Amino acid sequence: MSKIKSEKLFILFEELADKMNINIVQGKGDFIGGMCSVNDESYIVINKVKPMVQRLNILGAEFSKLDLNNIFISPVLRNFIENTQQDIF
């Protein structure tokens, strides 16, 4: 995946998260990442020291678990989410 394409996908994920009131948090540490809720707010935590493709796969896997049917998502992002492998870990 090209760097430009992966950065564009990341921006599209940020826009989708904003539409769905989900906070994307990037941190450093010994963790893979995923979705959680704190005080009725949803978060997807991703490890910013991991390769971009791994961060995108975390986002794709977490968004693939949500109901996205009534939300406009750019075709390239929807395709990425639908093709994300659930067993990426």
LUMMIKE-625868 format. One line per 2 residues: number of its first residue (from 0); for each residue y, x, z of N, C-alpha, C, O. Coordinates in Angstrom, 1 decimal, decimal comma. Atoms other than C-alpha are relative to their C-alpha. Example, Ala and Ser with C-alpha at 12.3 -4.5 7.8 and 13.67 -1.06 7.14 Angstrom:
0	-1,2 0,9 0,0 -4,5 12,3 7,8 1,2 0,9 0,0 1,2 1,9 0,7 | -1,1 -0,9 0,0 -1,1 13,7 7,1 1,1 -0,8 0,8 2,2 -0,3 0,9 $
***
This chain:
0	-1,2 0,9 0,0 0,0 0,0 0,0 1,2 0,9 0,0 1,3 1,8 0,8 | -1,2 -0,8 0,1 3,4 1,4 -1,0 0,8 -0,2 1,3 0,8 -1,2 1,9 $
2	-0,9 0,0 -1,1 5,9 2,2 1,7 1,0 -1,2 -0,1 1,3 -1,9 0,8 | -0,9 1,1 0,3 8,4 -0,2 0,1 -0,6 -1,3 0,2 0,0 -2,2 0,9 $
4	0,7 1,3 -0,1 5,9 -3,0 -0,1 -0,3 -0,3 1,5 -0,1 -1,4 1,9 | 0,3 0,2 -1,4 4,8 -2,5 3,5 1,2 -0,3 0,9 1,2 -1,2 1,7 $
6	-1,2 0,3 -0,7 8,3 -2,5 4,8 0,6 -1,4 -0,3 1,1 -2,1 0,6 | -0,4 1,3 0,4 9,1 -5,6 2,8 -0,8 -1,1 0,7 -0,3 -2,1 1,2 $
8	1,0 0,9 -0,7 6,0 -7,3 4,3 0,4 -0,1 1,5 0,4 -1,2 2,0 | -0,3 0,0 -1,4 7,1 -6,3 7,8 1,3 -0,9 0,2 1,4 -1,7 1,1 $
10	-1,2 0,8 -0,1 10,6 -7,9 7,2 -0,4 -1,5 -0,2 0,2 -2,3 0,5 | 0,4 1,4 0,2 8,9 -11,1 5,9 -0,7 -0,5 1,2 -0,5 -1,7 1,6 $
12	0,6 0,4 -1,3 6,8 -11,2 9,1 1,0 -0,3 1,0 0,9 -1,2 1,8 | -1,1 0,2 -1,0 9,9 -10,8 11,2 0,7 -1,4 -0,3 1,0 -2,1 0,7 $
14	-0,6 1,2 0,3 11,5 -13,7 9,3 -0,9 -1,2 0,4 -0,4 -2,2 0,9 | 0,9 1,1 -0,3 8,4 -15,9 9,7 0,0 -0,2 1,6 0,0 -1,3 2,0 $
16	0,1 0,1 -1,4 8,2 -15,1 13,4 1,3 -0,7 0,6 1,2 -1,5 1,5 | -1,3 0,7 -0,4 11,9 -16,1 13,8 -0,1 -1,5 -0,2 0,4 -2,2 0,6 $
18	0,1 1,4 0,3 11,2 -19,4 12,1 -0,9 -0,7 1,0 -0,7 -1,9 1,3 | 1,0 0,6 -0,9 8,3 -20,0 14,5 0,3 0,3 1,5 -0,5 0,0 2,3 $
20	-0,3 -0,4 -1,3 10,1 -18,8 17,6 -1,0 0,9 0,7 -1,3 0,7 1,9 | 0,9 -1,0 -0,5 7,8 -15,9 18,1 0,7 1,3 0,0 1,4 1,7 -1,0 $
22	-0,6 -1,3 -0,1 9,1 -12,6 19,3 -0,9 1,1 -0,4 -2,0 1,2 0,2 | 0,8 -1,2 0,3 7,8 -9,4 17,7 0,6 1,1 0,8 1,8 1,4 0,8 $
24	-0,4 -1,1 -0,9 7,9 -6,6 20,2 -0,8 1,2 -0,4 -2,0 1,2 -0,5 | 0,6 -1,3 0,3 7,3 -3,0 19,2 0,1 0,9 1,1 1,2 1,2 1,7 $
26	-0,1 -0,9 -1,1 6,3 -0,6 21,9 -0,9 1,2 -0,3 -1,7 1,2 -1,3 | 0,8 -1,2 0,1 4,6 2,7 22,4 -1,0 -0,1 1,2 -0,7 -0,6 2,3 $
28	1,0 0,0 -1,0 1,4 3,1 24,4 -1,4 0,1 -0,5 -1,6 0,2 -1,7 | 1,4 -0,1 0,3 -2,3 3,1 24,5 -0,6 -1,5 -0,1 -1,3 -1,9 0,7 $
30	0,5 1,4 0,2 -2,9 -0,4 23,1 0,0 -0,3 -1,5 0,7 0,4 -2,3 | 0,1 0,4 1,4 -3,7 -2,1 19,8 1,1 -1,0 -0,3 1,9 -0,8 -1,3 $
32	-1,0 1,1 0,2 -1,5 -5,2 20,1 -0,6 -1,3 -0,2 -1,8 -1,5 -0,4 | 0,4 1,4 0,2 -1,7 -8,9 19,6 1,0 -1,0 0,6 2,1 -0,6 0,9 $
34	-0,9 1,0 -0,5 -0,3 -12,2 20,7 -0,2 -0,3 1,4 -1,3 -0,3 1,9 | 0,1 0,4 -1,4 0,5 -13,3 24,2 1,2 -1,0 0,2 2,1 -1,1 -0,6 $
36	-1,1 0,9 -0,5 2,7 -15,9 26,0 0,4 0,4 1,4 -0,4 0,7 2,2 | -0,6 -0,3 -1,3 5,0 -15,2 28,9 1,1 -1,0 0,2 2,1 -1,1 -0,6 $
38	-1,0 1,0 -0,3 7,0 -18,0 30,5 0,3 -0,9 -1,2 1,5 -1,1 -1,5 | -0,1 1,0 1,1 6,4 -20,4 27,6 0,6 0,6 -1,3 1,1 -0,1 -2,1 $
40	-0,5 -0,7 1,3 7,6 -17,8 25,0 -1,2 0,7 -0,6 -2,0 1,4 0,2 | 1,1 -0,7 0,7 5,3 -16,4 22,4 0,4 1,4 -0,5 1,6 1,5 -1,0 $
42	-0,2 -1,4 0,4 5,1 -12,7 21,6 -1,1 0,6 -0,8 -2,3 0,3 -0,5 | 1,0 -0,9 0,6 3,3 -10,5 19,2 0,4 1,4 0,3 1,5 1,8 -0,1 $
44	-0,3 -1,4 -0,4 3,2 -7,0 20,6 -0,8 0,9 -1,0 -2,0 0,8 -1,2 | 0,7 -0,9 0,9 2,5 -4,2 18,1 0,4 1,4 0,5 1,5 1,7 1,0 $
46	-0,2 -1,4 -0,4 2,2 -0,5 18,7 0,8 0,7 -1,1 0,2 0,9 -2,2 | -0,8 -0,6 1,0 5,0 1,3 16,8 -0,4 1,4 -0,4 0,1 2,0 -1,3 $
48	0,5 -1,3 0,3 3,2 4,6 16,8 -1,2 -0,1 -0,9 -1,7 1,0 -1,5 | 1,1 0,1 0,9 0,3 3,2 14,8 0,5 -0,1 -1,5 1,7 -0,4 -1,7 $
50	-0,5 0,0 1,4 0,4 3,4 11,0 0,4 -1,5 -0,4 -0,1 -2,4 0,1 | -0,5 1,3 0,4 2,3 0,6 9,3 -1,0 -1,0 -0,5 -1,0 -2,2 -0,2 $
52	1,1 0,9 0,5 -0,8 -0,8 7,6 -0,7 -0,7 1,2 -1,1 -1,8 1,1 | 0,7 0,6 -1,2 -2,4 -1,3 11,1 0,9 -1,0 0,7 0,4 -2,1 1,1 $
54	-1,0 1,0 -0,6 0,8 -3,0 12,4 0,0 -1,3 -0,8 0,0 -2,4 -0,3 | 0,0 1,1 0,9 0,8 -5,3 9,4 -1,3 -0,8 0,2 -1,3 -2,1 0,1 $
56	1,3 0,7 -0,2 -2,9 -6,1 9,9 0,0 -0,8 1,3 -0,6 -1,9 1,4 | -0,1 0,7 -1,3 -2,2 -7,1 13,6 0,8 -1,3 -0,3 0,4 -2,3 0,2 $
58	-0,9 1,2 0,3 0,6 -9,4 12,4 -0,8 -1,0 -0,8 -0,7 -2,2 -0,5 | 0,8 0,9 0,8 -1,6 -10,9 9,7 -1,1 -0,7 0,7 -1,3 -1,9 0,5 $
60	1,1 0,6 -0,8 -4,5 -11,5 12,0 0,5 -1,0 1,0 0,0 -2,1 1,1 | -0,6 1,0 -0,9 -2,3 -13,2 14,6 0,6 -1,2 -0,6 0,4 -2,3 -0,2 $
62	-0,5 1,2 0,7 -0,5 -15,4 12,1 -1,0 -0,8 -0,6 -0,9 -2,0 -0,8 | 1,0 0,7 0,6 -3,7 -16,3 10,5 -0,7 -1,0 1,0 -1,4 -2,0 0,5 $
64	0,5 0,9 -1,0 -4,7 -18,0 13,8 0,9 -1,3 0,2 0,5 -2,2 0,9 | -0,9 1,1 -0,2 -1,7 -20,3 13,6 0,0 -1,0 -1,1 -0,4 -0,7 -2,2 $
66	-0,1 1,0 1,1 -1,1 -23,5 11,7 1,3 0,2 -0,8 2,4 0,0 -0,3 | -1,1 -0,4 0,9 1,1 -22,4 8,8 0,2 -1,0 -1,1 1,0 -0,7 -2,1 $
68	0,0 0,9 1,1 0,6 -25,4 6,6 1,4 -0,6 -0,4 1,7 -0,8 -1,5 | -1,3 0,7 0,2 4,1 -27,0 7,0 1,2 1,0 0,0 2,3 0,5 0,2 $
70	-1,1 -1,1 0,0 6,1 -23,7 6,9 0,0 0,7 -1,3 -1,0 1,1 -1,8 | -0,1 -0,7 1,2 7,4 -22,2 3,8 -0,2 1,5 0,3 0,5 2,1 1,1 $
72	0,2 -1,5 -0,1 6,1 -18,6 3,5 -0,1 0,5 -1,4 -0,7 -0,1 -2,3 | 0,0 -0,6 1,3 6,7 -16,4 0,5 -1,5 0,2 -0,4 -2,3 0,6 0,4 $
74	1,4 -0,1 0,5 3,5 -16,3 -1,7 -0,6 1,4 0,4 -1,8 1,4 0,7 | 0,5 -1,4 -0,2 3,1 -12,5 -1,2 -0,4 0,1 1,5 -1,5 0,7 1,8 $
76	0,4 -0,1 -1,4 3,1 -12,9 2,6 -1,1 -1,0 0,4 -2,0 -0,6 1,1 | 1,1 0,9 -0,2 0,9 -16,0 2,6 -1,3 0,6 -0,4 -2,4 0,5 0,3 $
78	1,2 -0,7 0,5 -1,6 -14,1 0,5 -0,5 1,1 0,9 -1,7 1,2 1,2 | 0,3 -1,1 -1,0 -1,5 -11,1 2,9 -0,7 -0,6 1,2 -1,7 -0,1 1,7 $
80	0,5 0,6 -1,2 -2,1 -13,4 5,9 -1,4 -0,6 -0,3 -2,3 -0,4 0,5 | 1,3 0,7 0,3 -5,0 -15,3 4,2 -1,1 1,1 -0,2 -2,2 0,8 0,0 $
82	0,9 -1,0 0,3 -6,6 -12,0 3,2 -0,2 1,1 1,1 -0,9 2,0 1,0 | 0,2 -0,9 -1,1 -6,3 -10,2 6,6 -1,3 -0,2 0,6 -1,8 -1,3 0,9 $
84	1,3 0,1 -0,7 -9,6 -9,4 8,1 0,1 -0,2 1,4 0,9 0,4 2,1 | -0,1 0,3 -1,4 -10,1 -10,9 11,5 -0,6 1,1 0,9 -0,2 1,3 2,0 $
86	0,7 -1,0 -0,8 -12,3 -8,0 12,6 0,5 1,4 -0,3 -0,2 2,3 -0,7 | -0,6 -1,3 0,3 -9,8 -5,2 12,1 -0,1 1,0 1,1 0,3 2,2 0,9 $
88	0,1 -0,9 -1,1 -10,5 -3,7 15,4 -1,3 0,6 0,1 -1,6 1,4 1,0 $
***
